[in-house]
Amino acid sequence: MKAIPTVPLPSGRAMPTFGVGTWRMGESARVRADEVEAVRAAVDRGITLIDTAEMYGDGEAEAIVADAVGARRDGLFIVSKVLPSNASKRGTIAACERSLKRLKTDRLDLYLLHWRGGPALSETLAAFAELKAAGKILDWGVSNFDTDDMRELAALDGAGECATNQVLYNLTRRGIEFDLMPFCAKRGISIMAYSPLEQARMLGDPALKTVAQRHDASPAQVALAWLFRQKGIVTIPKATRLDHLDDNIAALDLILSLEDLRTLDARFPPPKRATPLDML
Ligand SMILES: NC(=O)c1ccc[n+]([C@@H]2O[C@H](COP(=O)([O-])OP(=O)(O)OC[C@H]3O[C@@H](n4cnc5c(N)ncnc54)[C@H](OP(=O)(O)O)[C@@H]3O)[C@@H](O)[C@H]2O)c1
């Protein structure tokens, strides 16, 4: 597999710009073995970034990641998230301990507040600082934060340590390009693009298919290559099927031409005004 570029983090560490997601994993015992195999196969192929959350499968997605990773934890970059309902100072620390236990690890590479709501943001930040000082998390960030949320965050003590904002971003959801993305870029905060394939709903789009045909590629590869070509963007497609996983990894080699970008811009125009952040 091609070497995956990284983005720098406040800790001085680096985060790969391509990884795998795990939402909807851990919800059915019937497919659990396939889900473990999908994450294991991603690691076998050299993917190191795995995105999960205490919410996914009610903790079971984290257990699946642990089973998939086994003894190979050290080379990996594991991201998990605290639910807003747990995000008080004590609640965040307790939630993190539970995630560490399920993940069978002693640290998270990155810990995110899943979305706004619940206790004051300053409490969550205080917990993140304590967890970081204890080595239980190596970096922290946020998720589903719109520009106003980021402004509020920026005014708090310790906000300069924020590593990332994980948000819904793909060809069909370009609103963040207007204000949120420049806001984060200016402060060195990376964007993690979730649902990069719009949960497969965008893959039948004729423009995507046209560009895919030019390269003998798949629409999913075009959608991922479009994200991957942007500096500072991290992408975490989820694939349970191994043919999907391999298709997505092959997108790392796909380079879109100016003509492709024009075709995609015509079909999925960049935003002309500020729009509220979408969330799935
Ligand atoms: N922070 C947040 O609030 C938040 C919200 C949503 C998602 N996320 C994270 O982002 C990750 C990715 O987003 P997502 O899971 O919502 O959606 P996604 O990655 O956009 O799409 C996943 C869907 O696309 C299918 N797929 C994957 N590769 C494909 C390919 N090459 N060709 C055709 N279909 C393909 C998958 O099928 P199979 O599984 O059957 O292979 C699955 O149904 C999540 O898993 C999660 O870790 C975070």
The ligand as a Tripos MOL2 file, in Angstrom:
@<TRIPOS>MOLECULE
LIG
   48    52     1     0     0
SMALL
NO_CHARGES

@<TRIPOS>ATOM
      1 N1        -18.3640   11.8600   14.5610 N.am      1 LIG1
      2 C1        -19.5420   11.4970   14.0990 C.2       1 LIG1
      3 O1        -20.5920   11.9980   14.5180 O.2       1 LIG1
      4 C2        -19.6070   10.4550   13.0310 C.ar      1 LIG1
      5 C3        -20.7950   10.2620   12.3060 C.ar      1 LIG1
      6 C4        -20.8090    9.3130   11.2920 C.ar      1 LIG1
      7 C5        -19.6670    8.5680   11.0210 C.ar      1 LIG1
      8 N2        -18.5260    8.7460   11.7620 N.ar      1 LIG1
      9 C6        -17.3100    7.9210   11.5120 C.3       1 LIG1
     10 O2        -16.9980    7.9560   10.1310 O.3       1 LIG1
     11 C7        -16.9690    6.6240    9.6200 C.3       1 LIG1
     12 C8        -17.3820    6.5900    8.1610 C.3       1 LIG1
     13 O3        -18.6980    7.0820    7.9760 O.3       1 LIG1
     14 P1        -19.9790    6.1440    7.7440 P.3       1 LIG1
     15 O4        -19.7250    4.7920    8.2550 O.co2     1 LIG1
     16 O5        -21.1230    6.9130    8.2860 O.co2     1 LIG1
     17 O6        -20.1870    6.1430    6.1730 O.3       1 LIG1
     18 P2        -19.2710    5.9540    4.8680 P.3       1 LIG1
     19 O7        -17.8920    5.5590    5.2170 O.co2     1 LIG1
     20 O8        -19.5050    7.1590    4.0430 O.co2     1 LIG1
     21 O9        -20.0240    4.7410    4.1500 O.3       1 LIG1
     22 C9        -20.0700    3.4450    4.6620 C.3       1 LIG1
     23 C10       -20.9790    2.6240    3.7710 C.3       1 LIG1
     24 O10       -20.4350    2.5880    2.4460 O.3       1 LIG1
     25 C11       -20.2190    1.2470    2.0370 C.3       1 LIG1
     26 N3        -18.9500    1.2140    1.2890 N.ar      1 LIG1
     27 C12       -17.7050    1.3800    1.7980 C.ar      1 LIG1
     28 N4        -16.7930    1.3240    0.8060 N.ar      1 LIG1
     29 C13       -17.4780    1.1190   -0.3370 C.ar      1 LIG1
     30 C14       -17.0840    0.9670   -1.6930 C.ar      1 LIG1
     31 N5        -15.8010    1.0270   -2.0510 N.pl3     1 LIG1
     32 N6        -18.0520    0.7780   -2.6250 N.ar      1 LIG1
     33 C15       -19.3610    0.7130   -2.2660 C.ar      1 LIG1
     34 N7        -19.7940    0.8630   -0.9990 N.ar      1 LIG1
     35 C16       -18.8570    1.0650   -0.0460 C.ar      1 LIG1
     36 C17       -20.1560    0.4290    3.3070 C.3       1 LIG1
     37 O11       -20.5960   -0.8850    3.0480 O.3       1 LIG1
     38 P3        -20.0180   -2.1730    3.8170 P.3       1 LIG1
     39 O12       -19.8750   -1.7900    5.2600 O.co2     1 LIG1
     40 O13       -21.0670   -3.2100    3.5500 O.co2     1 LIG1
     41 O14       -18.6840   -2.5530    3.2040 O.co2     1 LIG1
     42 C18       -21.1240    1.1840    4.2060 C.3       1 LIG1
     43 O15       -22.4420    0.8120    3.9180 O.3       1 LIG1
     44 C19       -17.9190    5.8920   10.5630 C.3       1 LIG1
     45 O16       -17.8390    4.4900   10.4340 O.3       1 LIG1
     46 C20       -17.5130    6.4610   11.8850 C.3       1 LIG1
     47 O17       -16.3150    5.8570   12.3450 O.3       1 LIG1
     48 C21       -18.4840    9.6950   12.7390 C.ar      1 LIG1
@<TRIPOS>BOND
     1     1     2 1
     2     2     3 2
     3     2     4 1
     4     4     5 ar
     5     4    48 ar
     6     5     6 ar
     7     6     7 ar
     8     7     8 ar
     9     8     9 1
    10     8    48 ar
    11     9    10 1
    12     9    46 1
    13    10    11 1
    14    11    12 1
    15    11    44 1
    16    12    13 1
    17    13    14 1
    18    14    15 2
    19    14    16 1
    20    14    17 1
    21    17    18 1
    22    18    19 2
    23    18    20 1
    24    18    21 1
    25    21    22 1
    26    22    23 1
    27    23    24 1
    28    23    42 1
    29    24    25 1
    30    25    26 1
    31    25    36 1
    32    26    27 ar
    33    26    35 ar
    34    27    28 ar
    35    28    29 ar
    36    29    30 ar
    37    29    35 ar
    38    30    31 1
    39    30    32 ar
    40    32    33 ar
    41    33    34 ar
    42    34    35 ar
    43    36    37 1
    44    36    42 1
    45    37    38 1
    46    38    39 2
    47    38    40 1
    48    38    41 1
    49    42    43 1
    50    44    45 1
    51    44    46 1
    52    46    47 1
@<TRIPOS>SUBSTRUCTURE
     1 LIG1         1 GROUP 0 **** ****
